[in-house]
Amino acid sequence: MKAAVESQGARRGKLPAYVLALEDKLAGYMSVEQIERVRRAYELGAQAHHGQTRKSGEPYITHPVAVAGILADLRLDVETIIAAILHDTLEDTALCAQELTAEFGSTVSELVDGVTKLDKLQFKSRQEAAAESFRKMLLAMARDLRVILIKLADRLHNMRTLGSMEPESRRRIALETLEIYAPIAQRLGMNRFKAELQDLGFKAMYPDRHRVISARIRMALGNRREAMGRIEAALEARLNAEGLAHRTVSRIKSPYSIYRKMRNEQKSFAQVMDVYGFRVVVDTVMHCYQALGAVHALFKPMDGRFRDFIAIPKANGYQSLHTVLFGSFGAPIEIQIRTEDMDAVADRGVAAHWAYKTDSDPANSAQNRAREWLSSLVDEQNGTPSSLEFIESVKVDLFPDEVYLFTPRGKILALPRNATALDFAYAVHTDVGSHAVAARVDKKLAPLRTRLESGQSVEIITAPSAVPSTQWLEWVVSAKARTAIRHFLKRLQHEDAIELGHRMLDRAMAALGASLEVLPPDQLGRYLEENKLRALEDLLADIALGNRTAGQVARALLQLQDEGSIVCPSSVEKILITGAERGVLSFGNCCHPVPGDAIMGYLSAGKGIVVHRLECPNMAELRKSPERCLEIDWDTSVSGDYRVELRIIVANKPGVLAQVAAAVAQANSNIENVEYKERDLMSAALLFTIEVANRKHLADVMRGVRRLGVVTAVYRHPV
């Protein structure tokens, strides 16, 4: 026994000071056996990173040990500490996941893998690589929250030691920290991490601004010391008189929060700092409300500045009472009132009480809410193939401003600021969102694009026939809604593309005296294999989207020599369009065709068929590529509203615009845009962009406008 103790002492004596400091922290809450495992992790990590140094010249192992130290301050479990020490081994050393699993178990190996970047894969750009790494990390987070805790600690230590990096790298890392990691820390309720990441990021991005604001804060606090002391003494006396056990802490704004407030709210430094902030921490929820009554009796509260985040917690689990009072010094006093547990969660978020967490009974609401958020991210990424698109969606969800809404049954939903009734519908369920037609907001009928405010009760009205449209993307702000709508539209586009591509290929093969139905299956299979296409549907979609021409495909399938473009005989019927071929059919902005116009289709790569009028000024240029020109016509069942431009010459008099607009509306046409093209003393040229159903409807509109006495000419633009 004595020999074992001496051996332990000898090993400890050989350890660097930074490792001994880590072990001293761990000794406060870990067993001797657990600390021994951590020491073994250090020895393995030091061996793996041997010879590697940081930009500062220090041995590389100092960084992962420092990361572990940050997590030890949060009293995280032994697996997390070990994973933190080894978090760069898979990426930067010869160690493999199997060795980690054999030595420390599968949990540690999975945590390290979750933090590891995807540097070994090839990406088109640094941005794509970063986005894919971020995506991988978020998915790992969904499996185990400890992944993001390690990553945040890693980023925090990197930011603390950013001075040795090149200026360009410093700015890039600082921007990423401010845009991604600090908001994630806030979303997880880890306000201490968030505040330091923001301040370090601000210092790296704008060192001069940070220095000036920091100096101003120190000066302002010196001048306000007496006033702060008197307010705090008055609060203490009042709370003691109420018999409330409490502690009072004065709150000081960080340089970054002051800078952001000055910039966003266009306030001066004096205006931002002209607020006294205090936090009152008590022992129970009941005492929170009692303390609120006491401070309201001491100073008058400002109307409309009270927020109860205890009854309705924030999405990150944050709970507190917020109130603003009229102070005796002419400046507002901001008071936060919360319990000790709430204070721990506000400070450390998901990391609060981690030692007591179990999978079946998470220790705090921040962990519960974080898991819900991460679960929604997993669903979202399944419908988002692009990593860059996914990360942009996540950024939206990281904005801290939220509105709190009630379902008809009283359930509370938190949504981003400026959320609409359609966002609410998708927050309830994807199927509810996809079939939504209207909403009842506070029992009053409202359209889906209605912006919602905190406290409103919302009920969604659905219909089985309702489906998402492209316009819905303009109405929503939440990532979940946007992803679900895009996924539906892409699926719809693919189905429409297959159907249209089938018609185009049938037509091209008919021109060659053949048919797709009688083509030998092995011949079709060989073509698909040679062109790396999984199925016939992919080929048809490619044709519709203009990535392949139907004529070339038909000749290849029939094993004919490519002897130039095939001119389809007139006997082959035209492709009829209804206007509903979503995503694979568009209408030229150069000529704005409407049903009834003589038209032609042009296959544009990636866009599909672009419809042009035969009178289009670009038609001569388009006909230079006959293989991409398609004989098309309007189907008898065509419907919908079609954009068209009218050039209207009017007398330059007051009220003319209103008269013309009224005439257009009288003809049941919607006005999208109006602009003055030319104007002099006598006349003016107006360009109206309107919507019509067909050529006859357009003629009715033009006839109605011509009847006005102030109108001298009306014609379609371009002619």
N, C-alpha and C positions, 0 to 999 in steps of 0.2 A: 504493500500500500504506500509506504513511505517512498519507495523507489518510483512508483507511478507518479506521485505528487512532484517529486524532484524532476522527473522527466518532463512533466507538463510545464513546470517552471522554467526548465532549460529551453523548451520550445518557445515559450512565451517571451523569454529573454532575447531570442533571435528575431522576433517580429518587429517590423518598422513601427514608428510611433503612431502613424495613421491607422494601422490595423489594431493596435492596442486601444486607441480611442474608440474604434468601432466596437470592440469587445466589451469595453466598459459601459457603453450605451446598452448593449444587448443584455448585459448582466442584470439590468434593472427589471427584466421581465422574461428572460429565457433561462432554461435549465443548462447545466454544465454540458450535458450530452448534445444539446442543440448548438451551443456555442462551438463545440468541438467540430460539428458538421460544417459550420460556417468557416472555421479555420481551415478545414480540409479544402473547402471551395476556394479560399484565398490561395492556398498552396498550388492547387491545380491551375487556377487562373494566372498566377504569377509565372508559373512554368510555361503555360501556353503563350502568354504575351511577352515572354523573355526577349529582350533586344528591341522591343517596340517602344517608341517614345511619343509623347504628345507634342504639339507645336511649341509648347513652352519649354520642352527639353526634359520634363519629368518622365519617369517610367510610366508606361501606359496604364499599368495596374492601379495607379493612384486614382484614376477616374472611376472605374467600376466600384472601388472600395468607397469612394466619396458618395456615389449614388446609393450604395447600400446604407451609408450613414444617414442620408436624408430620409430614407424609408424607416430606419431604426428610430428616428425621432417620432415617427408616426406609430411606433410599436407594432409594426407588421410582422407576420409570421415567418418562421425559419425558411420555408420554401421560397418566399418572395425575396428575402435577404440573399440567399444562395444564388437565385436566378439573377439578381441585380449584379452580383460580383462576376458572374459568368455571362452577362448579357451580350457581350461583343465577341465571345469565343467562336461561335458558329460562323460569324461573318468575317472575322479578321485572323483566325488561327486555324491550325490543322485539326482541332478537336471536332468530332462529329456528334450528332444527336445520340447515336447508339452508346457512345462512351459516357455521355452525360446521364442517360437513362440508367446505365449499369451502375454508375457511381452514386447518383442522387435520386433516382426514381423518375417516373414518366412525367409527374407534375412539373418538376423543375425543367425538364427538357422541353416540354410544351410551352412553358412561360418564356424560355429563352428564344425558342423558335418564333413565338408570337411577336417578340420585339425586333427580331432580325429583319433587316431590310432585304429587298430583292435585287441587290446589286449584281448578282451573278446572271440575271436574265437580261436580254437585250430589249431595249425600248427605243422608240423613235426620238425621244427627247428627254432632257433632265426632268421636265415638268411631268411627263407621263410616268417616268420611273418613280418620282416622288408620290404621285397620285396613287399608283398601284401599291407602293409600300404602305401608304396611309390606309388604303382599302384593306390590305391584308391585316394590318394592326387592329383596325376596327372590328373585323370579323373575329380575330383572336380575343379582343376585348369582350365580345358577346359571349364567348365560351368561358372566359375568366377575367374578371375585372382587374386582377392584379397586373395584367399586361400593361394597361394604361398607366397604372401607378408607377411601374418601373420606367415606362417611357417618359412620363412627366418629370420624374426625379432625374432621369438621364438628361432631358432637355434643360432642366433647371441648373444642373451643375455645368453643362456646356455653356449656358448663358452667363454663369458666374465667372467662367474662365475664357470668355470670348475675346479678350484683349489681345491674345497672341495670334488671332486669325487675320488674314488679309482684309482690307476695308470692304471689298466687294462681297466676300464671303460673310463678313459680319452683318452687312445690310440684308443679304439674302436670308440668312438664318434668323435675324431679328424680325423681318417681315413675316416669315413663316410662323414664328412664335406668336406674334401679335394676331395673325389671321386664323391660326388653327389651334395651337396648343394652349394659349391662355383662355380662349373661349371654351375649349374642352374642359379645362380645369374648373371654369365657372359652371359649365353644364353639369359637372359632377359634384358641385357644391364645395370644391376645394379652394376657398377664397384666399387662403394664405399663399398657396402656390400661384393662383391667378394674379394676385397683386404683385408678387415679386417678378413673375415672368413678364408682365406688362411693363413694369418699371425698368427692368433690364433691357427689354426689347426697345423701349422708348429711348433709353440712354444710348444704345448702339445705333439706332436709326438717326436720332437727332441729338448728338452730344451737347451742342451749344444750347439748344432749347431746354434740355434737361438740367444743365448747369444753372442757367438763369432762373428757371422756375424753382429749383431746389433752394437756391440762395434767397429768393423772395419768400418761400415758405418759412425758412429759419428766421428771417427778419420779422415776418408777420406773427409767428408764434411768440417771439420775444415781446412784442408789443401787446399781445393779447393775454399774456400770462395772468395778470391780475383779474381781468374780467372772467376768464375761464375758471379761476379759483373760486371766485364769488358765486358763480352759477353752480359749480359742483358742490360747494358748501351748502347752498340753499336746497339743492336736490337731496343731499345726504340728510339734512335736518328734517325735511318733510317725510322722507321714507322711514327714518328712524322713529318719527312721531307715530307713524302708522304701524310700527312694530314689525316691519318687513326686514328679514335677513337678506342682505344684498351686497353686491359690489358694483361700484360705478367706475367706468373707464372712459376717458376722453378720447374721441376719435379724430385722427388727423388724416386729411386727404393726401394721397400719393401724388407725386409730380405728374404721372401719366393721366390720372383721373381728372386732375385740374386742367391739364392741357386739352384733353378730349372735350371737357365741358366748355372751355373757352372757345374751342373751334366749332363744336356742334351747335352751341346755343348762342354764339356770337357775344359772349360776355367778357368783361375785363377781368384781370386777376383779382382786383379788389372786390368785384361783384361775386366771384366764385368763393373767395375766402371769407366773405362777410356772413358766415354761418358757423354757429357753435355746435359741434356734434358730440353726443354722449351715448354710451351704452350702459343700460342697467340690467344686471344679471341677477335673477332671483331663483328660488328653489322649486317652485311648482307653477303649473299653468294658471291656476286660480290666482296666485300672487302676481302673475304678469298683469292680469286685468285690474287687480287691486292697485298695483304700482301705476298703471295708466291713469286711474282715477285720481291718484295722489298728485301726479305731475300736472294733470289738467286743472287741479284745484290751485296749484302753485303758480302756473303761468297759463294764460289763455291760449287755447288751441286755435290754429288757423283752419278756416273752413275748407273742407275738401282735401285736406292733406293727411288724413288718417288712413292707414292700410293695415288690415288684419291678415298677416301671412301665417298666423297660427291656425285659424279656422280654414283658410284656403292656402296651403303651402305652395311655394314656387315649384316649378317642374324639377328642380334639382334637389328638392327636399328641404330647402331653406324655410325656417319658421321664425317669426318674430313679429312684434307689434311695432309699427312705425308711426310716429306722430311729429308734427312740427308746431312749435309754440312761439308766441310773441315774447321775446326776451326783454329784460329790463334795460338792456343796452342798445335797443333799437334794431338789433339783428336777430334773425330767426334762430331758434334752437331746435336741432334735429335730435330726437330721442328714439333709440331702439331698445325694446324691452323683451327679454327672452329668458328661458331657463338655462341651467348649466349644460344640460344635454343638447339643447338647441344651439348653444354657443359652440359646443364641440363640433356639431354637424355643420354649422355655418363656417367654421374655420377649416375643418378637415374633410367635410363632405363624406364621400363613400369610404374614406379611410378612417373615419371616427369609429371608435370601439371595435376595431378590426379583430382584436384578439378574442373577442367574445362572439364573433360571427359564426353561424353555422349555415349550411346550405338550406336547411329546412326553415330556419328562422333568422332571416337577415337582421342585423343589429339596428339598423336605422332606416328611415324612410328614403334617405338619399340613395342607399343601395337598391332598394326596391324600384325607385323611379329610374335609376340609371339602367337597371336591367330591362325595364320596359322600353326605354329609349333605344338601347342597343338592339333589342329584339326587333324594333321597327326598322332600324338601319339594315339588319340582315334581310328583311323582306324587301326593302327598297333596292338594295344592291342586286338582288336576283332579277329585277326588272330593268337594270341599268347596265348595259354591256360595257360602256366606256368608263374608265376609271376617272378621267378628267371631269366627265359629266356628273359622276357620283360624288366627287369631292366638292363640286360646286353646290350640289343639292345639300350636302351635309353642312356647308358653311351657312346656308340659310337657317338651318335648324339650330345653329350655335348662337344666333342672335339672342341676347338676354331678354329683350322686351317681349312680354307675353300678355295675352288676354285670357281671362278665366271665364268659361261659359258653362251653362247648365243644360243637361238633357232634360226632357220632360219628366224623367224619373228622379231628377235631383243629382245625378252623377256630374262631377266637375271635370271638364276637359280643358287642358292648357294648350293654346295655339299661339303661333307667332303674331306679333303686332301687325295690324292691317289684314288679318285673316278674314276671309269671306264665308258666307253660308256654305259655299261649295267645299271649302277647306274643312269646315265642321262636319259635313256629310262624309268625307273621306276619313276623317278622324274617328267617326263612329264605326264605319266598316267600308271596305273598298266597294262592295256590292251596293251599299246605300249610296255612295258617291256616284258610281257609274250609272245609276238609274234615277238620280235626283232630277226633279223638274222645278221645284220651288221650295220655299221655307216659310215657317211661321216664327218670326222673331218677336218675343214677348206677346205671343198669340196674335200678331198681326202678319198678314200675308206679305212676303217680301221676295224679290228675285234672288237667284243664287249668287249674283255678283255683289250683294249687299255686304258692306264691311261691318264687322261686329265689334262690340265694345264689351269690356269686362262686366260681368254680372247679368248679362242677357240670357234669357232662356230660349233655346233654339230647338225647333222640331223640323225635320226634313220630310218633304212630301215626295214620294217616288212614283214611278210608272214603269211597268215592264218594258215598254217600247222605247223609253228614253236611253240614249247612248251618248258618250262623250263626243265633243267636237273640238276642233283646233282652237276655237275661240275660248274654250275653257282654260287653256294654258295662260291666257292673259288675266284671268280672274283669280287664280290661286297663288298663294305665297308659300305654303308648306311643302316640304320636300316629298312627303308621302303622297299628297294629292297630285303633284306634278309628275312624279314617277308613274303612278297608276294610269294617268291620262295618256302619257307618252307610250306606255306599254300597250294600251288598248289601240291607240291610233296606228302604232307600228304593225300590230297584228292585223288590223283592218287593211292597212296599206298593202301588206304582203298578200292577203287574200284577194284584194282587188287586182293587184299586179298579176297574180297567177291567172285569173279569169281573162284579163285583157291580153296578156301574153299568149294565151291559148288561141284567142280569136286571131291575133296577128300572125301566129305561126300557121294556123289553118289556112289563112288567106294566102300566105306566101307559098305554101306547099300546093294549094289548089292552082296557083299560077304555073306551077311546074307539072301539073297533071297528076299530082299524087295526094296522099292524105296521111295524117299522123296516125290514124286508126289502123291503117294497113301496113305501117312500117314494122319490119321485123324487130322484136324486142332486143335481140342481141346487138343489132345495129345501133339502136338507141342507147343501150347500156354501154357500148364501146365509146360512143361519142361523149356520154356523161363522164366516163372514167378518164378519157383523154383530157377533158377540160376541167377535171377536178370538181365536178358537181355531184352533190349527194343524191339528188333526185330530180325527176322531171320538173317538179314544182319550182326548184331553184332556177332551172333554165328558163322557164316561162316568165318568172319574176324578172330575171336579167333582161329579157327581151322587152318587157313592158317598161322597164326603167331606162331603156336606151343604152345599156351596156353592151348589148349584142344586137345586130340587125336581124330581123326575121328572115330576110332573103338569104343572108350568108349562112344562117343556121340551117335553113331548108336545103340549100345546096350541099352543105357538109353532111347532113343526114342522109341525103340521097346519093352521096359519094360522087357528086358532079364536080367538074372543074370550074373554078371561079373565073368566069369570062366577063367580068364586069357586072354592072348592076342589072338586075332583072327588072324590066318594065312590065308590071302586071297588066295582063289583058283587061280591056274594059268589061269583059264578061264577068270578071271576078267582082263580086259585090263589095261596096265600100264598108269600112268598119263604122258601125253606128255607135255614137256616144250619148250618154244620158246626162253627163255633167257630174254624176255621182261617183265617178271613178277616183276616189280619194287617194291622194298621195302619188298617183301615177299619171294624173292629167292636170294640166294647168293652162291658163289662158294668157296669151301674150299681152304684156303691158304696153306694147308698141301699137296695138290696134284694137284691143278690147272686143273680141268677137262675142256676139249674143245669138241665141237660137233664132234661126231664120237666115243668118248670114251664110254666104258661100264660104266654106272653110277648107283648110288643109292642115294636116298634122306634121310636126317635125319632131323626130326622135332626138332628144337631148340627153347625153350620157349622164346617168345618175338622177335625172329629173323626170324621165318618162316622156310622154307626148305633150308637146306645147302646141296649143291650137292657135292658128293665125287666120285672119280674114284673107281671102284671095287678093283683096285690094291693099293689103298691108305693104307699107313702103319697104320692108325688109324681105319681101317675097323673092325678088330677083336673086338676092344673095343666098337665100335658103335653098333655092332650086339648083344651086351649084353642087349640092350633095344629094343627088336623086335617091341614093340608097337609104337616106334617112327621111325622105318625104313619104307621107302616108295619105292615101285617099280616104278621107273620113267624111261623115255627115252626121247631122243631128237625128237622134232617135225620136220617134213620135211621142214617147213618154218623157221627154226631157222636161225638167222642172228646176226650180231654184231661182235665186237672184244673181244677176250678172252685172259686173261693173262696166260702165261706159262713160266716156267723157264728151261733154257738149261745150262748144265754144259759142258764147252768146254775146252779140254786140248790142249794147244798150245805150240810151241817152244818159249822160252823166248828170243825174239829178238825185236829190235826197230821196231815200226810200225805195230806190230802184231794186236794190238787192233783195229787200223784203218782198216786193211784188213778184219777182222771179221765183224766189224760194217757195212762196205760197202757191204759185202755179204748178211747180214741180210736185209739191206735196198733194195738191188737188188731184193730180193724175196718179196718185197712189205709188209714188216713187220715193225711195229713201235717199237723202243727200249725204254723201260721205265726206265731201270736201268742196270748198269754194275758194278760188283765188283770183285776184286781179292780174291779168296778163299785160294789158296796155291801158293807159288812161291819159286823156287830155281834157281840154276845157269842154269839148262838145260831146264826146262819147267815151265809152269804156268797153273793154273786152273781158268778159268773165269766163273762167273755166270751171264748169260744174262737173264733179265726179258723182254720178248717181248709180242707183241699182234698178235694173228692169228685168222683167221675166223673159221677154223675147223682143224680136224686131217690131212686132205690132205695138207692144207696150211702149217701146221707144218712140215710135211714130206718134202715138197719142200724147206723150209728154212734150215732144217738139211742137206739135200742133197747138197744145194749150199755151205754151210759152210764146209762140208767134203771135197769138191773138192779143197780147199785151201791147198797148200803145207805145210803151217806152222801148220796145224791142225792135231793132231794125234787121237783124239776121240771126238765124240759129242753124248750126250745122255740126255734124259729128266730127270729133277731133281724135286722131288725125283724119283728114278727108279720105 
